[in-house]
């Protein structure tokens, strides 16, 4: 089920779906996506048979007749339809057959009218006519105008099977769904087909173009599970002995296993596509996206079923907008996410995208987007966790809103910038020197413009205008009050011939005859909050690392939330951030998004306490398999912090339900303040950052986490596993 990610589930017996955890699909208050086999097909009260889901093949027949078969073709491919014989299992699995029920005869009759097929008992000659001459069988029109992009093995493949064994037939049926063209060879016809097989294998066995090592193409032979090893060996020796030794290899039959960890299926389904379109999404009416739907050009405008076909939608952002565009799959319970105002309409969220069933041709779709905190809170609610933005989370959210996107966070990703902004948020007057110095903090939040100009000039790729446009700084004039000597700051809109002191509230004339007025920048909005904006800088930089510095925005998809207060029956805990993280591959399907949460600290010497560790464990127990991130803006963890984090890391390595309880990922200022990528920052930092680092780890969060454990804590996961597996030394007699 996880491999195929079905849009609709049809059960042959009542209760099967419930037994594997799909009971939620049968709820009455949402659209039905679980049907019985009898309910799928209905003809009662209808002039023509109707499927509850799907597009009738008769629409394809009509289009083929209108565009092709009504004319006399010079080289018309032959068509075939077969009688019921002992070879009917081969017909049904390889060529296609029609149901024998009376109510389904209309499909057979239409096929006969359009293609005028040869009606015959199946023989091996028909196998050659189908695969060599391109003959049309009932299966062929079902691919009408469908583009199939194979994602699996593309080698020349043969599947040798016993058609009297149901398991062999099922294996072949599934095998061709995730590998390129697989030639089916019934073992009863092997003697007749073998010479053609051998010839195809020998012609295929040629050097791969532009391969300096001289590697050649080779074929693959799969055998049905009913055929014993000795039988396979004998058949190969008997019929393919004249093929070069390395011209083919024996493959094993296996099903696409979905592992319990993050890696997902070990292979991919073929990509199936009829049409596609790209559009720039304009968010209207607050958070709505509208677009015209796609449909097969040969489909009737109105269909008889609930859904005739599906549109798969992928919305992408390259700047890290706050919208929730990445969700985990919802195969088992489609009550969330809610992307429509209609309370009963539900999308199917898969690795492929958002699957939206379509009933009518030429309609317009309407999707209502959610922000990250709302989407994650809705998902956590299904885990019996109530989540709402914390006060610190609101400040961090305001900061990212001011920046506009995660991409723009690079403007503040510098120690000097954050240090100056923090000093402006909680300014300090120092009088005296050394031990006799006295300090007084006040909320001036201003710095001379020249100081900012000189700082930005030293930093690459930054301009002072960036800070103005992002509402981090505002320019104004600083003037001392002649009555109380308080240093006032007036924005450009507030400057007048007469101004009022913000401390003593007395009016005074703006100085025009001297140079006491000074151009100053003032920190604004969430950046004016003391104590590193309440920890918001650390949160923003951590999210920025995942979005920009591990792979890059073009390869990363994230839905994120800043600080959340979590309430569960076993704990109450504030986390600093949470997000779904997925890598966008160049080709193929996405991996299942990983859920990531954690703590982000500033420069405190002992930021990670025992209480923090225990709280992270409590959350991880309820959300097994998550990535737990601990990040600090300082350059290294303290000795005590390392001890606590090492204990948490080893605890996370323990397996629960076949997967790690949690994977701990550690970040310090080395990663948070990286100029380009984490990889480049590690190279610049030298050992232990760059020592023996395989840079493919950045494509996998678990591998990246283990690398950070090794760098920051000196823990090597592989070494720890080897120690556990190593048997105790025994004395030899």
C-alpha positions in Angstrom: 0.0 0.0 0.0 2.8 2.4 0.8 4.5 1.6 -2.5 1.5 2.1 -4.7 0.0 4.9 -2.7 -3.6 4.2 -3.9 -6.0 7.0 -4.6 -8.9 4.7 -4.1 -9.0 1.4 -2.1 -11.2 -1.4 -3.2 -11.6 -4.4 -0.9 -12.7 -7.8 -2.2 -14.0 -8.7 1.3 -15.5 -6.5 4.0 -13.0 -5.6 6.8 -9.8 -6.0 4.9 -9.0 -2.3 4.8 -9.8 -2.0 8.5 -7.4 -4.9 9.3 -4.4 -3.0 7.9 -5.2 0.4 9.3 -7.3 2.0 6.6 -10.6 2.2 8.4 -10.6 6.0 8.3 -11.3 5.9 4.6 -14.8 4.6 5.3 -15.9 7.6 7.3 -19.3 9.0 6.3 -18.4 12.7 6.8 -15.7 12.7 4.1 -15.8 11.6 0.5 -15.7 7.8 0.2 -12.4 6.5 -1.0 -13.0 2.9 0.2 -15.4 0.7 -1.8 -16.4 -2.9 -2.1 -15.7 -4.7 -5.3 -19.4 -4.9 -6.0 -19.9 -1.1 -5.4 -17.1 -0.2 -7.8 -19.0 -1.3 -10.8 -22.7 -0.7 -11.2 -25.2 -0.8 -14.1 -28.5 -0.7 -12.3 -30.8 1.9 -13.8 -28.1 3.0 -16.3 -28.1 2.9 -20.1 -24.4 2.0 -20.1 -22.2 0.4 -17.4 -20.7 2.8 -14.9 -17.7 2.7 -12.7 -17.8 4.6 -9.5 -14.2 5.7 -10.2 -12.2 5.9 -13.4 -12.6 6.8 -17.0 -14.3 4.2 -19.3 -12.1 2.6 -21.9 -15.0 3.1 -24.3 -14.0 6.8 -24.4 -10.6 5.6 -25.7 -12.2 3.3 -28.2 -14.3 6.1 -29.6 -11.2 8.3 -30.0 -9.2 5.6 -31.6 -12.0 4.9 -34.1 -12.5 8.6 -34.9 -8.8 9.3 -35.4 -7.5 6.0 -36.8 -9.7 3.0 -37.4 -12.5 4.5 -39.5 -9.9 5.1 -42.2 -8.2 2.4 -44.3 -4.6 2.1 -42.9 -1.9 1.0 -45.3 0.1 -0.8 -42.5 -2.7 -1.5 -40.0 -1.4 -3.6 -37.1 -3.4 -6.8 -36.5 -5.8 -7.1 -33.6 -6.4 -10.2 -31.5 -9.0 -11.4 -29.0 -8.9 -14.9 -27.5 -11.3 -17.7 -26.6 -11.5 -19.3 -23.3 -8.8 -22.1 -23.1 -6.3 -23.6 -20.7 -4.1 -20.7 -21.6 -6.6 -18.1 -20.3 -4.3 -17.2 -17.4 -1.7 -16.1 -19.9 -4.3 -14.1 -21.8 -5.5 -12.3 -18.7 -1.9 -11.5 -17.4 -0.2 -10.7 -20.7 -2.7 -9.7 -23.4 -5.8 -8.7 -21.6 -9.3 -10.3 -21.5 -12.8 -9.1 -20.9 -15.1 -10.1 -18.0 -17.6 -12.8 -18.9 -20.5 -11.2 -17.0 -23.4 -10.2 -19.1 -23.4 -6.6 -17.9 -19.8 -6.1 -19.1 -20.2 -7.5 -22.6 -20.5 -4.0 -24.0 -16.8 -3.5 -23.6 -16.0 -6.6 -25.6 -18.5 -5.7 -28.2 -17.1 -2.1 -28.6 -13.5 -3.5 -28.9 -14.7 -5.9 -31.7 -16.5 -3.1 -33.5 -13.5 -0.8 -33.5 -10.6 -3.2 -34.1 -12.1 -6.1 -36.0 -9.8 -8.5 -34.2 -8.9 -12.1 -35.0 -10.7 -14.4 -32.7 -8.6 -17.5 -31.9 -7.3 -19.9 -29.3 -4.1 -18.6 -27.9 -0.9 -20.2 -29.2 2.8 -19.3 -29.1 2.5 -17.8 -32.6 0.3 -15.1 -31.1 3.2 -14.3 -28.6 5.5 -13.4 -31.6 2.7 -11.5 -33.3 2.1 -9.4 -30.2 5.8 -8.6 -29.3 7.4 -8.7 -32.8 4.6 -7.3 -35.0 2.9 -4.9 -32.6 -0.5 -6.6 -32.7 -3.3 -5.0 -30.7 -4.8 -6.9 -27.8 -7.4 -5.6 -25.2 -4.6 -4.2 -23.0 -3.2 -1.9 -25.7 -6.1 0.7 -25.8 -5.9 1.1 -22.0 -2.6 3.0 -22.5 -4.2 5.3 -25.1 -2.3 8.7 -25.1 -0.7 7.8 -21.8 3.1 8.5 -21.4 4.9 6.0 -19.3 8.3 7.0 -17.9 10.0 3.9 -16.6 11.7 4.5 -13.2 13.1 1.1 -12.5 15.6 -1.2 -14.2 15.9 -0.5 -17.9 17.8 -3.7 -18.9 16.5 -6.2 -21.4 14.4 -8.4 -19.1 12.6 -11.8 -19.4 10.2 -13.3 -16.8 9.9 -17.1 -17.1 6.9 -18.4 -15.2 4.4 -21.2 -14.9 1.0 -19.9 -15.9 -0.8 -22.5 -13.8 0.7 -21.0 -10.6 -1.2 -17.9 -9.2 1.9 -16.7 -7.4 3.9 -16.6 -10.6 1.2 -14.6 -12.4 1.1 -12.1 -9.5 4.8 -11.7 -9.6 4.8 -11.0 -13.3 1.9 -8.5 -12.9 3.8 -6.6 -10.2 7.2 -6.9 -11.8 6.3 -4.9 -14.9 4.9 -2.1 -12.8 8.2 -0.9 -11.5 10.7 -2.1 -14.2 11.1 -1.2 -17.8 9.6 -3.6 -20.4 9.6 -7.2 -19.1 9.0 -9.9 -21.7 6.8 -12.6 -20.2 7.8 -16.2 -21.2 5.5 -19.0 -20.2 7.6 -22.0 -19.4 5.4 -24.2 -21.5 6.5 -22.2 -24.6 10.1 -21.7 -23.6 11.4 -24.2 -26.2 9.8 -22.1 -29.0 10.7 -18.7 -27.6 14.2 -19.5 -26.4 16.0 -19.0 -29.8 14.5 -15.5 -30.1 15.5 -14.8 -26.5 19.1 -15.9 -27.1 19.3 -13.8 -30.2 17.9 -10.7 -28.3 20.4 -11.2 -25.5 23.4 -11.6 -27.9 22.4 -8.5 -29.9 21.9 -6.5 -26.7 25.3 -7.6 -25.4 27.3 -4.7 -26.8 29.6 -2.0 -25.3 27.8 0.9 -23.5 28.5 4.1 -25.5 31.0 6.6 -24.1 32.0 4.1 -21.3 35.8 4.0 -21.1 35.8 0.8 -19.0 34.2 -1.2 -21.9 31.3 -2.3 -19.8 28.5 -3.9 -21.9 24.8 -4.1 -21.8 23.4 -7.3 -20.4 20.1 -9.0 -20.0 18.2 -10.2 -16.9 16.4 -13.4 -16.5 13.7 -13.6 -13.7 12.0 -16.9 -12.8 8.7 -17.4 -11.1 8.9 -18.5 -7.5 7.3 -21.9 -8.4 10.3 -22.9 -10.4 12.9 -24.7 -8.3 16.6 -23.7 -8.5 17.6 -27.0 -10.2 14.9 -26.4 -12.8 16.2 -22.9 -13.5 19.7 -24.1 -13.8 18.7 -26.9 -16.3 16.5 -24.5 -18.4 19.3 -22.0 -18.6 21.9 -24.6 -19.6 19.6 -26.2 -22.1 18.3 -23.1 -24.0 20.9 -20.3 -23.4 24.2 -22.1 -23.3 25.4 -20.4 -26.5 25.1 -16.9 -25.0 28.3 -15.3 -23.7 28.8 -15.9 -20.0 28.4 -12.2 -19.1 25.6 -11.5 -21.5 22.9 -12.0 -18.9 22.5 -12.6 -15.2 19.9 -14.3 -13.1 17.7 -11.9 -11.2 15.6 -12.7 -8.2 11.9 -12.0 -7.9 11.1 -9.6 -5.1 8.4 -7.2 -4.3 8.9 -3.5 -3.8 9.5 -3.4 0.0 8.8 -0.2 1.8 11.2 -0.1 4.7 10.2 1.2 8.1 12.8 3.9 8.1 12.9 7.2 6.1 14.3 5.7 2.9 11.0 4.6 1.6 10.6 2.1 -1.3 13.7 0.4 -2.6 12.4 1.1 -6.1 9.9 3.5 -7.8 6.7 3.1 -9.7 6.6 4.1 -13.3 5.6 7.7 -13.8 2.3 7.8 -15.7 1.3 11.1 -17.4 -1.3 12.3 -19.9 -0.7 16.0 -19.8 1.0 18.6 -17.7 1.1 22.4 -17.3 3.1 24.9 -15.3 1.6 28.0 -13.8 2.6 30.8 -11.5 0.4 30.6 -8.5 -1.2 33.8 -7.3 -2.5 33.6 -3.8 -5.9 35.4 -3.8 -8.7 35.9 -1.2 -6.2 35.6 1.6 -4.7 32.2 0.9 -6.4 30.7 -2.1 -4.8 29.4 -5.3 -6.9 28.9 -8.4 -6.0 27.0 -11.6 -7.6 25.3 -14.6 -7.7 21.6 -14.4 -6.3 19.2 -17.0 -8.2 16.3 -18.6 -7.7 13.7 -21.4 -8.8 15.3 -24.6 -10.9 12.3 -25.6 -12.8 12.2 -22.3 -16.5 13.1 -22.3 -17.2 16.4 -20.5 -19.5 14.8 -17.9 -18.7 11.3 -16.6 -20.9 8.8 -14.8 -18.7 8.2 -11.8 -17.5 10.3 -8.9 -14.0 10.8 -10.3 -13.0 10.0 -13.8 -9.3 10.9 -13.6 -6.9 12.8 -11.3 -4.8 15.9 -11.4 -1.5 15.8 -9.4 -0.6 19.2 -8.1 2.9 20.2 -6.9 3.3 23.8 -5.6 6.9 24.9 -5.2 8.5 27.9 -3.6 12.2 28.8 -4.1 12.4 31.3 -1.3 11.1 29.4 1.8 7.7 31.1 2.0 5.6 30.4 5.2 2.9 28.4 3.3 2.5 24.7 4.0 3.5 23.2 0.7 5.1 20.0 2.0 3.0 17.4 3.9 3.6 13.8 5.0 1.5 11.2 3.1 -2.1 10.7 4.3 -2.8 7.4 2.8 -4.4 5.9 5.9 -6.4 8.9 7.1 -7.3 11.6 4.5 -9.2 13.9 6.9 -6.1 16.1 6.9 -4.8 18.3 5.4 -7.8 20.4 4.6 -7.1 22.1 1.3 -10.7 22.8 0.4 -13.5 24.8 1.9 -15.9 21.9 1.1 -15.8 19.9 4.3 -16.2 16.5 2.6 -13.6 16.9 -0.2 -10.2 15.4 0.6 -7.0 15.3 -1.4 -4.6 12.3 -1.4 -1.2 13.4 -0.3 1.5 11.1 -1.8 5.2 11.3 -2.7 4.0 12.1 -6.2 2.1 15.3 -5.1 -1.4 16.3 -4.1 -3.9 14.0 -5.9 -7.1 15.8 -6.7 -9.9 13.6 -8.2 -11.7 15.2 -11.2 -15.2 14.6 -12.3 -15.8 17.2 -15.0 -13.8 18.3 -18.0 -12.9 22.0 -18.2 -13.4 22.9 -14.5 -11.4 25.2 -12.3 -9.8 24.0 -9.0 -9.6 26.0 -5.9 -7.1 25.2 -3.1 -6.9 27.0 0.2 -3.4 27.0 1.6 -2.5 26.8 5.2 0.5 28.3 7.0 3.2 26.1 8.5 2.2 26.4 12.2 -1.5 25.6 11.5 -0.6 22.6 9.3 1.8 21.1 11.8 -0.6 21.7 14.7 -3.3 19.9 12.8 -1.0 16.9 12.2 0.1 16.8 15.8 -3.5 16.8 16.9 -3.8 13.4 15.3 -0.9 12.3 17.6 -2.9 13.5 20.6 -0.7 16.5 21.0 -2.2 20.0 21.3 0.2 22.6 19.7 0.0 26.4 19.7 2.5 29.1 19.0 4.5 30.1 22.1 5.5 33.7 22.9 9.0 33.0 21.7 7.6 31.3 18.6 5.5 34.4 17.8 8.6 36.6 17.9 10.5 34.2 15.6 7.5 34.1 13.3 7.4 37.9 13.2 11.1 37.9 12.4 10.7 35.6 9.4 7.7 37.5 8.2 9.8 40.7 8.3 12.5 39.0 6.4 9.9 37.7 3.9 11.4 34.2 3.5 13.9 31.7 4.8 16.1 32.7 1.8 16.5 36.3 3.1 17.8 35.0 6.5 21.3 35.0 4.9 21.3 38.8 5.6 21.6 38.3 9.4 23.7 35.1 9.2 26.8 36.8 10.5 28.1 37.0 14.1 29.0 40.6 13.8 25.5 41.5 12.5 23.7 39.6 15.2 26.0 41.0 17.9 25.4 44.5 16.9 21.6 44.0 16.5 21.5 42.5 20.0 23.5 45.3 21.5 21.1 47.8 19.9 18.1 45.9 21.4 19.5 46.2 24.9 22.0 49.0 24.8 24.4 49.6 27.6 26.3 52.6 28.8 29.6 51.8 30.4 31.3 54.4 32.7 34.8 53.9 34.1 37.1 51.0 33.3 37.9 47.5 34.4 36.6 46.6 37.9 35.4 50.1 38.6 33.2 50.2 35.5 29.5 50.7 35.9 26.9 49.6 33.4 23.4 50.8 32.7 21.1 49.4 30.1 18.5 51.4 28.3 16.2 50.9 25.3 17.8 53.4 22.9 18.1 50.8 20.1 20.2 53.2 18.0 23.7 53.2 16.5 25.5 55.8 14.5 25.0 55.2 10.8 28.7 55.2 10.1 29.2 52.1 12.3 26.7 50.1 10.2 28.3 51.3 7.0 31.7 50.2 8.0 30.4 46.8 9.2 28.5 46.0 6.1 31.4 47.1 3.9 33.5 44.3 5.5 31.0 41.6 4.8 30.6 40.1 1.3 27.4 40.2 -0.7 25.6 42.5 1.8 24.3 46.0 1.2 22.9 48.4 3.8 19.7 48.7 1.7 19.0 45.1 2.5 18.5 45.9 6.1 16.2 48.8 5.3 14.0 46.9 2.8 13.6 44.0 5.3 12.5 46.4 8.1 15.5 45.5 10.3 16.8 49.1 10.5 15.3 52.5 10.1 17.2 55.7 9.5 16.6 58.8 11.7 18.3 61.7 13.5 19.6 61.5 17.1 19.3 64.7 19.1 20.0 65.4 22.8 17.3 67.1 24.8 18.5 70.5 26.1 16.3 70.1 29.2 17.2 66.6 30.5 20.1 65.7 28.2 18.3 62.5 27.1 19.4 61.2 23.7 16.3 61.2 21.5 15.9 59.5 18.1 13.4 60.9 15.5 12.4 59.1 12.3 12.3 61.0 9.1 8.6 61.4 9.4 8.9 62.8 12.9 11.6 65.4 12.3 10.1 68.9 12.6 11.2 72.4 13.6 9.9 71.7 17.1 10.1 68.2 18.7 9.3 66.6 22.0 11.6 64.7 24.3 10.5 61.2 24.8 11.7 61.2 28.5 10.8 64.6 29.9 8.0 65.3 27.4 9.1 68.9 27.0 9.1 70.5 23.6 12.3 72.1 22.2 13.5 73.6 19.0 15.3 71.1 16.6 18.9 72.2 16.5 19.6 73.9 13.2 22.6 76.1 14.1 25.0 73.4 15.2 26.0 69.8 14.3 24.6 68.1 17.4 22.1 66.1 15.3 23.5 62.8 14.2 22.4 60.2 11.6 21.5 57.0 13.4 20.0 53.7 12.6 17.4 52.2 14.9 16.5 48.5 15.2 12.8 47.8 14.7 10.1 45.2 15.1 11.1 41.8 16.4 14.8 42.7 16.0 14.4 45.2 18.8 13.5 42.4 21.4 16.4 42.0 23.9 18.3 38.7 24.6 18.9 37.9 20.9 15.3 38.6 20.0 14.1 36.1 22.6 16.1 33.3 20.9 14.5 34.1 17.5 17.9 34.5 15.8 18.9 31.0 16.7 15.6 29.6 15.4 15.8 31.6 12.1 19.4 30.5 11.5 18.7 26.9 12.2 15.8 26.8 9.7 18.0 28.7 7.2 20.7 25.9 7.5 18.2 23.2 6.5 16.6 25.2 3.8 19.7 26.8 2.2 23.0 25.4 3.5 22.7 21.6 3.4 21.5 21.2 -0.2 20.1 24.5 -1.4 16.6 26.0 -1.9 16.2 24.4 -5.3 16.6 20.9 -3.8 14.8 21.4 -0.5 11.1 21.4 0.4 10.0 22.5 3.9 6.9 23.3 5.9 7.9 24.9 9.1 6.7 26.3 12.4 8.6 28.4 14.9 8.2 27.8 18.7 5.3 25.7 19.8 3.8 24.9 23.2 3.1 21.1 23.1 0.5 19.6 25.5 0.2 15.8 25.8 -1.1 13.6 28.6 2.5 12.7 29.4 4.2 16.1 29.1 4.0 19.8 28.5 6.9 21.1 26.6 7.9 24.1 24.5 9.9 23.3 21.3 11.7 26.1 19.4 10.8 24.8 15.9 9.3 22.0 14.0 9.2 21.2 10.2 8.7 18.6 7.5 11.8 18.2 5.4 12.0 16.6 2.0 14.6 16.5 -0.7 13.4 17.4 -4.2 15.1 14.9 -6.6 16.0 15.9 -10.2 14.1 12.9 -11.4 11.9 10.4 -9.7 9.6 10.5 -6.7 10.3 12.4 -3.6 11.2 10.7 -0.4 8.7 10.7 2.4 9.1 14.0 4.4 10.9 13.7 7.7 9.5 15.4 10.8 12.1 17.5 12.5 11.9 19.4 15.8 14.3 20.7 18.4 16.0 23.4 20.5 17.8 26.4 19.3 20.0 28.3 21.8 22.1 31.5 21.6 25.5 31.9 23.3 24.8 30.7 26.8 27.7 28.7 28.3 25.4 25.9 29.6 22.4 26.2 27.3 21.5 22.4 27.2 20.4 21.2 30.6 19.2 17.9 32.0 15.7 19.1 31.9 16.0 20.0 28.2 17.3 16.5 27.5 14.5 14.8 29.4 11.8 16.9 27.7 13.2 16.0 24.3 13.0 12.4 25.2 9.3 12.7 26.2 8.4 14.3 22.9 10.4 11.7 20.9 8.6 8.8 22.6 5.3 10.1 21.1 6.8 10.9 17.7 9.2 8.0 17.1 11.5 8.2 14.1 11.7 12.0 14.2 15.0 14.0 13.7 15.8 15.8 17.0 17.9 18.9 16.3 19.9 20.8 19.0 21.6 23.9 17.7 23.6 26.7 19.4 25.1 29.9 18.0 28.3 29.4 19.9 31.2 27.6 18.3 31.2 24.5 20.4 29.2 22.7 23.1 30.5 22.7 26.6 31.9 19.6 28.2 28.8 19.1 30.3 26.6 19.7 27.3 28.5 17.1 25.3 28.0 14.5 28.0 24.2 15.2 28.1 23.9 15.1 24.3 25.9 11.9 24.0 23.5 10.2 26.4 20.5 11.5 24.3 22.1 10.4 21.1 22.7 6.8 22.3 19.2 6.7 23.7 17.9 7.7 20.2 19.9 4.9 18.6 17.7 2.3 20.3 15.2 0.7 17.9 11.5 1.0 18.3 9.2 -0.9 15.9 12.1 -1.6 13.6 13.5 1.9 13.4 15.6 4.3 15.5 13.7 6.0 18.3 15.2 9.3 17.3 18.2 10.6 15.3 20.0 13.5 17.0 21.4 16.2 14.8 23.8 18.8 16.2 24.6 22.3 14.9 26.9 25.0 16.2 28.0 28.4 15.0 30.2 26.7 12.4 27.1 25.5 10.5 24.7 28.4 11.5 27.0 31.1 10.2 28.2 29.2 7.1 28.7 31.6 4.2 27.7 29.2 1.4 27.1 25.5 2.4 27.8 23.4 5.5 30.2 21.4 3.3 32.3 24.5 2.6 32.2 25.6 6.2 33.5 22.2 7.3 36.3 22.4 4.7 37.3 25.8 6.0 37.1 24.7 9.7 39.5 21.8 9.1 39.6 18.8 11.4 37.5 17.2 12.8 35.0 18.8 10.5 36.6 17.8 7.2 38.3 14.6 8.3 37.1 11.5 6.4 33.8 13.2 5.5 31.8 11.6 2.7 29.9 14.5 1.2 27.0 12.3 0.0 25.8 12.5 3.6 24.1 15.8 2.8 21.5 14.0 0.7 20.4 12.1 3.8 19.4 13.6 7.1 20.2 10.5 9.1 23.7 10.3 7.6 24.1 14.0 8.1 23.0 13.6 11.8 25.6 10.9 12.4 28.3 13.0 10.9 27.4 15.8 13.3 27.4 13.4 16.2 30.9 12.3 15.2 32.2 15.8 14.8 30.6 17.5 17.9 30.5 14.6 20.3 33.2 12.1 19.1 30.5 9.4 18.7 30.7 7.1 15.8 27.5 5.2 15.2 29.1 2.5 13.0 31.8 1.8 15.6 29.2 1.6 18.4 27.2 -1.0 16.4 30.4 -3.0 15.7 31.2 -3.1 19.4 27.7 -4.4 20.2 28.0 -7.1 17.6 31.5 -8.2 18.5 31.3 -11.5 20.5 33.1 -11.7 23.8 36.6 -13.1 23.7 36.7 -16.8 24.7 39.8 -18.8 25.8 40.7 -21.5 23.4 41.5 -24.9 24.7 
